[in-house]
Amino acid sequence: MILVKKLEWIREFLEKNKLSAFLFTFPSNIFYLTRFKSSNAYIIVTKEKNFFLTDARYFEKAKKELKNWEVVLIKNDTLSFLKEFIKRLKIETLGFEKDGITYEFKEKLRIKKVKTKGFSKVLKDLKIIKDEEELKLLKEGIKKTDEVYKYVINFLKNKKAFTLTELNLRGFLVSKIFELGGEGESFPAIVASGKNSAIPHWQSSN
């Protein structure tokens, strides 16, 4: 779904829930809205503007790539800067992701005269709707996943593969993802052997 439609949906959400603005903190949601990767980023959407806040490591790149966003440089302590920035926007009621922040973060973000309302899985319904670009990305992802899987299966048929540890094999798998043009794993790949394969979320080891 194109950005304009996503922002329209968010602003309808603001109106429906009587919010002045919404603070996005969950990394996957920030990437979904911007297609920009940052290990330290926040999004604030008001009724009129879209703000992307990040630190000096990503600031210049974000300014070049995020044409529809007002990119803001986070200075000094992140939480202190966020509080001051929210105050400057004169926000009365701020929505936030309950599943995207810690209790400590929420407590430290308390601001006088600013009411807060937490929501879970805010973009869940929006993400269900896929446009042509998103469908294309999904198809490419499935195709590359199949190619990686076939590569690993063929590799395991080689007797030399049995001298490798789980971590070694996981390394081969991840390197193949990048080799095929992927950007990495959605979540850490699990390689388990023997009795370890009975554990659903096994952490690959040597």
Rosetta constraint file for C-alpha pairs under 8 A:
AtomPair CA 1 CA 5 HARMONIC 6.60 0.50
AtomPair CA 1 CA 6 HARMONIC 6.71 0.50
AtomPair CA 1 CA 129 HARMONIC 7.15 0.50
AtomPair CA 1 CA 130 HARMONIC 5.81 0.50
AtomPair CA 1 CA 131 HARMONIC 4.68 0.50
AtomPair CA 1 CA 132 HARMONIC 7.80 0.50
AtomPair CA 1 CA 133 HARMONIC 7.52 0.50
AtomPair CA 1 CA 134 HARMONIC 7.00 0.50
AtomPair CA 2 CA 6 HARMONIC 6.50 0.50
AtomPair CA 2 CA 131 HARMONIC 7.54 0.50
AtomPair CA 3 CA 7 HARMONIC 6.13 0.50
AtomPair CA 3 CA 33 HARMONIC 6.81 0.50
AtomPair CA 3 CA 34 HARMONIC 7.76 0.50
AtomPair CA 4 CA 8 HARMONIC 6.15 0.50
AtomPair CA 5 CA 9 HARMONIC 6.21 0.50
AtomPair CA 6 CA 10 HARMONIC 6.33 0.50
AtomPair CA 6 CA 33 HARMONIC 7.31 0.50
AtomPair CA 6 CA 126 HARMONIC 7.50 0.50
AtomPair CA 7 CA 11 HARMONIC 6.12 0.50
AtomPair CA 8 CA 12 HARMONIC 6.22 0.50
AtomPair CA 9 CA 13 HARMONIC 6.26 0.50
AtomPair CA 9 CA 126 HARMONIC 7.58 0.50
AtomPair CA 10 CA 14 HARMONIC 6.28 0.50
AtomPair CA 10 CA 45 HARMONIC 7.78 0.50
AtomPair CA 11 CA 15 HARMONIC 6.26 0.50
AtomPair CA 11 CA 45 HARMONIC 7.82 0.50
AtomPair CA 11 CA 46 HARMONIC 7.46 0.50
AtomPair CA 11 CA 47 HARMONIC 6.03 0.50
AtomPair CA 12 CA 16 HARMONIC 6.04 0.50
AtomPair CA 13 CA 17 HARMONIC 6.10 0.50
AtomPair CA 14 CA 18 HARMONIC 5.77 0.50
AtomPair CA 14 CA 19 HARMONIC 4.73 0.50
AtomPair CA 14 CA 20 HARMONIC 6.63 0.50
AtomPair CA 14 CA 21 HARMONIC 6.62 0.50
AtomPair CA 14 CA 22 HARMONIC 7.32 0.50
AtomPair CA 14 CA 47 HARMONIC 7.49 0.50
AtomPair CA 15 CA 19 HARMONIC 6.33 0.50
AtomPair CA 18 CA 93 HARMONIC 7.63 0.50
AtomPair CA 19 CA 92 HARMONIC 7.76 0.50
AtomPair CA 19 CA 93 HARMONIC 5.12 0.50
AtomPair CA 19 CA 94 HARMONIC 5.95 0.50
AtomPair CA 19 CA 95 HARMONIC 6.34 0.50
AtomPair CA 20 CA 46 HARMONIC 6.08 0.50
AtomPair CA 20 CA 47 HARMONIC 6.67 0.50
AtomPair CA 20 CA 91 HARMONIC 5.71 0.50
AtomPair CA 20 CA 92 HARMONIC 5.99 0.50
AtomPair CA 20 CA 93 HARMONIC 5.17 0.50
AtomPair CA 20 CA 94 HARMONIC 6.00 0.50
AtomPair CA 20 CA 95 HARMONIC 7.92 0.50
AtomPair CA 21 CA 44 HARMONIC 6.64 0.50
AtomPair CA 21 CA 45 HARMONIC 5.45 0.50
AtomPair CA 21 CA 46 HARMONIC 4.20 0.50
AtomPair CA 21 CA 47 HARMONIC 6.66 0.50
AtomPair CA 21 CA 91 HARMONIC 6.73 0.50
AtomPair CA 21 CA 93 HARMONIC 6.82 0.50
AtomPair CA 21 CA 94 HARMONIC 5.18 0.50
AtomPair CA 21 CA 95 HARMONIC 6.24 0.50
AtomPair CA 22 CA 43 HARMONIC 7.94 0.50
AtomPair CA 22 CA 44 HARMONIC 5.52 0.50
AtomPair CA 22 CA 45 HARMONIC 5.35 0.50
AtomPair CA 22 CA 46 HARMONIC 6.62 0.50
AtomPair CA 22 CA 94 HARMONIC 5.57 0.50
AtomPair CA 22 CA 95 HARMONIC 4.46 0.50
AtomPair CA 22 CA 96 HARMONIC 5.75 0.50
AtomPair CA 23 CA 42 HARMONIC 7.09 0.50
AtomPair CA 23 CA 43 HARMONIC 5.70 0.50
AtomPair CA 23 CA 44 HARMONIC 4.61 0.50
AtomPair CA 23 CA 45 HARMONIC 6.80 0.50
AtomPair CA 23 CA 94 HARMONIC 7.03 0.50
AtomPair CA 23 CA 95 HARMONIC 6.08 0.50
AtomPair CA 23 CA 96 HARMONIC 4.91 0.50
AtomPair CA 23 CA 97 HARMONIC 7.15 0.50
AtomPair CA 24 CA 29 HARMONIC 7.15 0.50
AtomPair CA 24 CA 30 HARMONIC 6.66 0.50
AtomPair CA 24 CA 42 HARMONIC 5.82 0.50
AtomPair CA 24 CA 43 HARMONIC 4.95 0.50
AtomPair CA 24 CA 44 HARMONIC 6.31 0.50
AtomPair CA 24 CA 96 HARMONIC 6.28 0.50
AtomPair CA 24 CA 97 HARMONIC 6.27 0.50
AtomPair CA 24 CA 100 HARMONIC 7.67 0.50
AtomPair CA 25 CA 29 HARMONIC 7.60 0.50
AtomPair CA 25 CA 30 HARMONIC 6.95 0.50
AtomPair CA 25 CA 41 HARMONIC 7.24 0.50
AtomPair CA 25 CA 42 HARMONIC 5.25 0.50
AtomPair CA 25 CA 43 HARMONIC 6.82 0.50
AtomPair CA 25 CA 96 HARMONIC 7.81 0.50
AtomPair CA 25 CA 97 HARMONIC 6.76 0.50
AtomPair CA 25 CA 100 HARMONIC 5.46 0.50
AtomPair CA 25 CA 101 HARMONIC 6.72 0.50
AtomPair CA 26 CA 30 HARMONIC 6.30 0.50
AtomPair CA 26 CA 97 HARMONIC 7.24 0.50
AtomPair CA 26 CA 99 HARMONIC 7.51 0.50
AtomPair CA 26 CA 100 HARMONIC 4.47 0.50
AtomPair CA 26 CA 101 HARMONIC 7.41 0.50
AtomPair CA 27 CA 31 HARMONIC 6.18 0.50
AtomPair CA 27 CA 39 HARMONIC 7.70 0.50
AtomPair CA 27 CA 41 HARMONIC 7.70 0.50
AtomPair CA 28 CA 32 HARMONIC 6.06 0.50
AtomPair CA 29 CA 33 HARMONIC 6.20 0.50
AtomPair CA 29 CA 123 HARMONIC 7.43 0.50
AtomPair CA 30 CA 34 HARMONIC 6.17 0.50
AtomPair CA 30 CA 35 HARMONIC 7.72 0.50
AtomPair CA 30 CA 36 HARMONIC 7.66 0.50
AtomPair CA 30 CA 41 HARMONIC 7.57 0.50
AtomPair CA 30 CA 42 HARMONIC 7.10 0.50
AtomPair CA 30 CA 43 HARMONIC 6.77 0.50
AtomPair CA 31 CA 35 HARMONIC 4.69 0.50
AtomPair CA 31 CA 36 HARMONIC 5.38 0.50
AtomPair CA 31 CA 37 HARMONIC 6.12 0.50
AtomPair CA 34 CA 66 HARMONIC 7.23 0.50
AtomPair CA 36 CA 62 HARMONIC 7.48 0.50
AtomPair CA 36 CA 66 HARMONIC 8.00 0.50
AtomPair CA 38 CA 54 HARMONIC 7.57 0.50
AtomPair CA 38 CA 58 HARMONIC 6.71 0.50
AtomPair CA 40 CA 54 HARMONIC 5.84 0.50
AtomPair CA 40 CA 55 HARMONIC 6.69 0.50
AtomPair CA 41 CA 52 HARMONIC 7.07 0.50
AtomPair CA 41 CA 53 HARMONIC 5.49 0.50
AtomPair CA 41 CA 54 HARMONIC 4.51 0.50
AtomPair CA 41 CA 55 HARMONIC 7.39 0.50
AtomPair CA 42 CA 52 HARMONIC 5.98 0.50
AtomPair CA 42 CA 53 HARMONIC 5.07 0.50
AtomPair CA 42 CA 54 HARMONIC 6.61 0.50
AtomPair CA 43 CA 50 HARMONIC 7.40 0.50
AtomPair CA 43 CA 51 HARMONIC 5.61 0.50
AtomPair CA 43 CA 52 HARMONIC 4.75 0.50
AtomPair CA 43 CA 53 HARMONIC 6.14 0.50
AtomPair CA 44 CA 50 HARMONIC 6.12 0.50
AtomPair CA 44 CA 51 HARMONIC 5.09 0.50
AtomPair CA 44 CA 52 HARMONIC 6.70 0.50
AtomPair CA 44 CA 53 HARMONIC 8.00 0.50
AtomPair CA 45 CA 49 HARMONIC 6.02 0.50
AtomPair CA 45 CA 50 HARMONIC 4.64 0.50
AtomPair CA 45 CA 51 HARMONIC 6.20 0.50
AtomPair CA 46 CA 50 HARMONIC 6.43 0.50
AtomPair CA 49 CA 69 HARMONIC 7.98 0.50
AtomPair CA 49 CA 70 HARMONIC 7.70 0.50
AtomPair CA 50 CA 68 HARMONIC 7.70 0.50
AtomPair CA 50 CA 69 HARMONIC 5.40 0.50
AtomPair CA 50 CA 70 HARMONIC 6.09 0.50
AtomPair CA 51 CA 69 HARMONIC 5.68 0.50
AtomPair CA 51 CA 70 HARMONIC 4.81 0.50
AtomPair CA 51 CA 71 HARMONIC 5.92 0.50
AtomPair CA 51 CA 72 HARMONIC 6.87 0.50
AtomPair CA 52 CA 69 HARMONIC 6.19 0.50
AtomPair CA 52 CA 70 HARMONIC 6.08 0.50
AtomPair CA 52 CA 71 HARMONIC 4.80 0.50
AtomPair CA 52 CA 72 HARMONIC 6.02 0.50
AtomPair CA 53 CA 71 HARMONIC 5.90 0.50
AtomPair CA 53 CA 72 HARMONIC 4.68 0.50
AtomPair CA 53 CA 73 HARMONIC 5.95 0.50
AtomPair CA 53 CA 74 HARMONIC 6.16 0.50
AtomPair CA 54 CA 58 HARMONIC 6.41 0.50
AtomPair CA 54 CA 59 HARMONIC 6.07 0.50
AtomPair CA 54 CA 71 HARMONIC 7.64 0.50
AtomPair CA 54 CA 72 HARMONIC 6.49 0.50
AtomPair CA 54 CA 73 HARMONIC 5.53 0.50
AtomPair CA 54 CA 74 HARMONIC 5.41 0.50
AtomPair CA 55 CA 59 HARMONIC 5.89 0.50
AtomPair CA 55 CA 73 HARMONIC 5.47 0.50
AtomPair CA 55 CA 74 HARMONIC 4.79 0.50
AtomPair CA 55 CA 75 HARMONIC 6.95 0.50
AtomPair CA 56 CA 60 HARMONIC 7.46 0.50
AtomPair CA 56 CA 73 HARMONIC 6.48 0.50
AtomPair CA 56 CA 74 HARMONIC 7.24 0.50
AtomPair CA 58 CA 62 HARMONIC 5.96 0.50
AtomPair CA 59 CA 63 HARMONIC 6.18 0.50
AtomPair CA 59 CA 71 HARMONIC 7.33 0.50
AtomPair CA 59 CA 72 HARMONIC 7.54 0.50
AtomPair CA 59 CA 73 HARMONIC 6.13 0.50
AtomPair CA 60 CA 64 HARMONIC 6.47 0.50
AtomPair CA 61 CA 65 HARMONIC 6.25 0.50
AtomPair CA 62 CA 66 HARMONIC 5.52 0.50
AtomPair CA 62 CA 71 HARMONIC 6.81 0.50
AtomPair CA 63 CA 67 HARMONIC 7.09 0.50
AtomPair CA 63 CA 71 HARMONIC 5.90 0.50
AtomPair CA 66 CA 70 HARMONIC 7.97 0.50
AtomPair CA 66 CA 71 HARMONIC 7.53 0.50
AtomPair CA 74 CA 78 HARMONIC 6.32 0.50
AtomPair CA 74 CA 81 HARMONIC 6.42 0.50
AtomPair CA 74 CA 82 HARMONIC 7.85 0.50
AtomPair CA 75 CA 81 HARMONIC 6.36 0.50
AtomPair CA 76 CA 80 HARMONIC 7.75 0.50
AtomPair CA 76 CA 81 HARMONIC 6.91 0.50
AtomPair CA 77 CA 81 HARMONIC 6.11 0.50
AtomPair CA 78 CA 82 HARMONIC 6.11 0.50
AtomPair CA 79 CA 83 HARMONIC 6.21 0.50
AtomPair CA 79 CA 105 HARMONIC 7.84 0.50
AtomPair CA 79 CA 108 HARMONIC 7.29 0.50
AtomPair CA 79 CA 109 HARMONIC 6.71 0.50
AtomPair CA 80 CA 84 HARMONIC 6.34 0.50
AtomPair CA 81 CA 85 HARMONIC 6.05 0.50
AtomPair CA 82 CA 86 HARMONIC 6.09 0.50
AtomPair CA 82 CA 109 HARMONIC 7.88 0.50
AtomPair CA 83 CA 87 HARMONIC 6.22 0.50
AtomPair CA 83 CA 109 HARMONIC 6.27 0.50
AtomPair CA 83 CA 110 HARMONIC 7.93 0.50
AtomPair CA 83 CA 111 HARMONIC 6.79 0.50
AtomPair CA 84 CA 88 HARMONIC 6.25 0.50
AtomPair CA 85 CA 89 HARMONIC 6.46 0.50
AtomPair CA 86 CA 90 HARMONIC 6.63 0.50
AtomPair CA 86 CA 91 HARMONIC 6.35 0.50
AtomPair CA 87 CA 91 HARMONIC 6.61 0.50
AtomPair CA 87 CA 111 HARMONIC 7.77 0.50
AtomPair CA 91 CA 114 HARMONIC 6.46 0.50
AtomPair CA 92 CA 113 HARMONIC 6.83 0.50
AtomPair CA 92 CA 114 HARMONIC 4.88 0.50
AtomPair CA 92 CA 115 HARMONIC 6.10 0.50
AtomPair CA 93 CA 114 HARMONIC 5.68 0.50
AtomPair CA 93 CA 115 HARMONIC 4.57 0.50
AtomPair CA 93 CA 116 HARMONIC 5.59 0.50
AtomPair CA 93 CA 117 HARMONIC 7.35 0.50
AtomPair CA 94 CA 114 HARMONIC 6.95 0.50
AtomPair CA 94 CA 115 HARMONIC 6.11 0.50
AtomPair CA 94 CA 116 HARMONIC 4.75 0.50
AtomPair CA 94 CA 117 HARMONIC 6.28 0.50
AtomPair CA 95 CA 116 HARMONIC 5.72 0.50
AtomPair CA 95 CA 117 HARMONIC 4.80 0.50
AtomPair CA 95 CA 118 HARMONIC 5.77 0.50
AtomPair CA 95 CA 119 HARMONIC 7.11 0.50
AtomPair CA 96 CA 116 HARMONIC 7.25 0.50
AtomPair CA 96 CA 117 HARMONIC 6.33 0.50
AtomPair CA 96 CA 118 HARMONIC 4.98 0.50
AtomPair CA 96 CA 119 HARMONIC 6.20 0.50
AtomPair CA 97 CA 101 HARMONIC 6.71 0.50
AtomPair CA 97 CA 118 HARMONIC 5.72 0.50
AtomPair CA 97 CA 119 HARMONIC 5.23 0.50
AtomPair CA 97 CA 120 HARMONIC 5.89 0.50
AtomPair CA 97 CA 121 HARMONIC 7.43 0.50
AtomPair CA 97 CA 122 HARMONIC 7.11 0.50
AtomPair CA 98 CA 118 HARMONIC 5.13 0.50
AtomPair CA 98 CA 119 HARMONIC 5.40 0.50
AtomPair CA 98 CA 120 HARMONIC 5.44 0.50
AtomPair CA 99 CA 119 HARMONIC 7.79 0.50
AtomPair CA 99 CA 120 HARMONIC 5.81 0.50
AtomPair CA 99 CA 121 HARMONIC 7.24 0.50
AtomPair CA 101 CA 105 HARMONIC 6.11 0.50
AtomPair CA 101 CA 106 HARMONIC 6.79 0.50
AtomPair CA 102 CA 106 HARMONIC 6.41 0.50
AtomPair CA 103 CA 107 HARMONIC 6.20 0.50
AtomPair CA 104 CA 108 HARMONIC 6.17 0.50
AtomPair CA 105 CA 109 HARMONIC 6.10 0.50
AtomPair CA 106 CA 110 HARMONIC 6.73 0.50
AtomPair CA 110 CA 114 HARMONIC 7.73 0.50
AtomPair CA 111 CA 115 HARMONIC 7.93 0.50
AtomPair CA 123 CA 127 HARMONIC 6.01 0.50
AtomPair CA 124 CA 128 HARMONIC 6.68 0.50
AtomPair CA 125 CA 129 HARMONIC 7.41 0.50
AtomPair CA 130 CA 134 HARMONIC 5.71 0.50
AtomPair CA 130 CA 135 HARMONIC 6.21 0.50
AtomPair CA 131 CA 135 HARMONIC 6.23 0.50
AtomPair CA 132 CA 136 HARMONIC 6.08 0.50
AtomPair CA 133 CA 137 HARMONIC 6.29 0.50
AtomPair CA 134 CA 138 HARMONIC 6.21 0.50
AtomPair CA 135 CA 139 HARMONIC 6.23 0.50
AtomPair CA 136 CA 140 HARMONIC 6.20 0.50
AtomPair CA 137 CA 141 HARMONIC 6.05 0.50
AtomPair CA 138 CA 142 HARMONIC 6.20 0.50
AtomPair CA 139 CA 143 HARMONIC 6.15 0.50
AtomPair CA 140 CA 144 HARMONIC 6.15 0.50
AtomPair CA 141 CA 145 HARMONIC 6.05 0.50
AtomPair CA 141 CA 182 HARMONIC 7.88 0.50
AtomPair CA 142 CA 146 HARMONIC 6.22 0.50
AtomPair CA 143 CA 147 HARMONIC 6.34 0.50
AtomPair CA 144 CA 148 HARMONIC 6.16 0.50
AtomPair CA 144 CA 177 HARMONIC 7.39 0.50
AtomPair CA 144 CA 180 HARMONIC 6.83 0.50
AtomPair CA 144 CA 182 HARMONIC 7.52 0.50
AtomPair CA 145 CA 149 HARMONIC 6.11 0.50
AtomPair CA 145 CA 177 HARMONIC 7.82 0.50
AtomPair CA 146 CA 150 HARMONIC 6.16 0.50
AtomPair CA 147 CA 151 HARMONIC 6.18 0.50
AtomPair CA 148 CA 152 HARMONIC 6.28 0.50
AtomPair CA 148 CA 173 HARMONIC 6.81 0.50
AtomPair CA 148 CA 176 HARMONIC 6.30 0.50
AtomPair CA 148 CA 177 HARMONIC 6.50 0.50
AtomPair CA 149 CA 153 HARMONIC 6.23 0.50
AtomPair CA 150 CA 154 HARMONIC 6.15 0.50
AtomPair CA 151 CA 155 HARMONIC 6.05 0.50
AtomPair CA 152 CA 156 HARMONIC 6.12 0.50
AtomPair CA 152 CA 173 HARMONIC 6.72 0.50
AtomPair CA 153 CA 157 HARMONIC 6.63 0.50
AtomPair CA 154 CA 158 HARMONIC 7.19 0.50
AtomPair CA 155 CA 161 HARMONIC 6.63 0.50
AtomPair CA 156 CA 161 HARMONIC 5.44 0.50
AtomPair CA 156 CA 162 HARMONIC 7.35 0.50
AtomPair CA 157 CA 161 HARMONIC 7.46 0.50
AtomPair CA 158 CA 162 HARMONIC 7.85 0.50
AtomPair CA 159 CA 163 HARMONIC 7.85 0.50
AtomPair CA 160 CA 164 HARMONIC 7.56 0.50
AtomPair CA 161 CA 169 HARMONIC 7.98 0.50
AtomPair CA 164 CA 168 HARMONIC 5.71 0.50
AtomPair CA 164 CA 169 HARMONIC 6.46 0.50
AtomPair CA 165 CA 169 HARMONIC 6.36 0.50
AtomPair CA 165 CA 205 HARMONIC 7.03 0.50
AtomPair CA 165 CA 206 HARMONIC 5.00 0.50
AtomPair CA 166 CA 170 HARMONIC 6.12 0.50
AtomPair CA 166 CA 191 HARMONIC 5.56 0.50
AtomPair CA 166 CA 192 HARMONIC 6.22 0.50
AtomPair CA 166 CA 193 HARMONIC 7.02 0.50
AtomPair CA 166 CA 204 HARMONIC 5.41 0.50
AtomPair CA 166 CA 205 HARMONIC 5.54 0.50
AtomPair CA 166 CA 206 HARMONIC 5.89 0.50
AtomPair CA 167 CA 171 HARMONIC 6.12 0.50
AtomPair CA 167 CA 191 HARMONIC 7.31 0.50
AtomPair CA 167 CA 204 HARMONIC 5.57 0.50
AtomPair CA 167 CA 205 HARMONIC 5.41 0.50
AtomPair CA 167 CA 206 HARMONIC 5.87 0.50
AtomPair CA 168 CA 172 HARMONIC 6.52 0.50
AtomPair CA 168 CA 206 HARMONIC 7.80 0.50
AtomPair CA 169 CA 173 HARMONIC 6.28 0.50
AtomPair CA 169 CA 191 HARMONIC 7.23 0.50
AtomPair CA 170 CA 174 HARMONIC 6.20 0.50
AtomPair CA 170 CA 189 HARMONIC 6.90 0.50
AtomPair CA 170 CA 190 HARMONIC 7.37 0.50
AtomPair CA 170 CA 191 HARMONIC 6.01 0.50
AtomPair CA 170 CA 204 HARMONIC 7.65 0.50
AtomPair CA 171 CA 175 HARMONIC 6.11 0.50
AtomPair CA 172 CA 176 HARMONIC 6.21 0.50
AtomPair CA 173 CA 177 HARMONIC 6.55 0.50
AtomPair CA 174 CA 178 HARMONIC 6.74 0.50
AtomPair CA 174 CA 184 HARMONIC 7.15 0.50
AtomPair CA 174 CA 185 HARMONIC 7.46 0.50
AtomPair CA 174 CA 189 HARMONIC 7.88 0.50
AtomPair CA 175 CA 179 HARMONIC 6.14 0.50
AtomPair CA 176 CA 180 HARMONIC 6.18 0.50
AtomPair CA 177 CA 181 HARMONIC 6.65 0.50
AtomPair CA 177 CA 182 HARMONIC 5.17 0.50
AtomPair CA 177 CA 183 HARMONIC 7.47 0.50
AtomPair CA 177 CA 184 HARMONIC 6.47 0.50
AtomPair CA 177 CA 185 HARMONIC 7.89 0.50
AtomPair CA 178 CA 182 HARMONIC 4.80 0.50
AtomPair CA 178 CA 183 HARMONIC 6.19 0.50
AtomPair CA 178 CA 184 HARMONIC 6.45 0.50
AtomPair CA 185 CA 189 HARMONIC 7.03 0.50
AtomPair CA 190 CA 201 HARMONIC 7.23 0.50
AtomPair CA 190 CA 202 HARMONIC 6.58 0.50
AtomPair CA 190 CA 203 HARMONIC 6.51 0.50
AtomPair CA 190 CA 204 HARMONIC 6.14 0.50
AtomPair CA 191 CA 202 HARMONIC 7.77 0.50
AtomPair CA 191 CA 203 HARMONIC 7.68 0.50
AtomPair CA 191 CA 204 HARMONIC 5.46 0.50
AtomPair CA 192 CA 196 HARMONIC 5.34 0.50
AtomPair CA 192 CA 197 HARMONIC 4.79 0.50
AtomPair CA 192 CA 202 HARMONIC 6.67 0.50
AtomPair CA 192 CA 203 HARMONIC 7.77 0.50
AtomPair CA 192 CA 204 HARMONIC 6.02 0.50
AtomPair CA 193 CA 197 HARMONIC 5.30 0.50
AtomPair CA 195 CA 199 HARMONIC 7.89 0.50
AtomPair CA 196 CA 202 HARMONIC 6.69 0.50
AtomPair CA 197 CA 202 HARMONIC 7.40 0.50
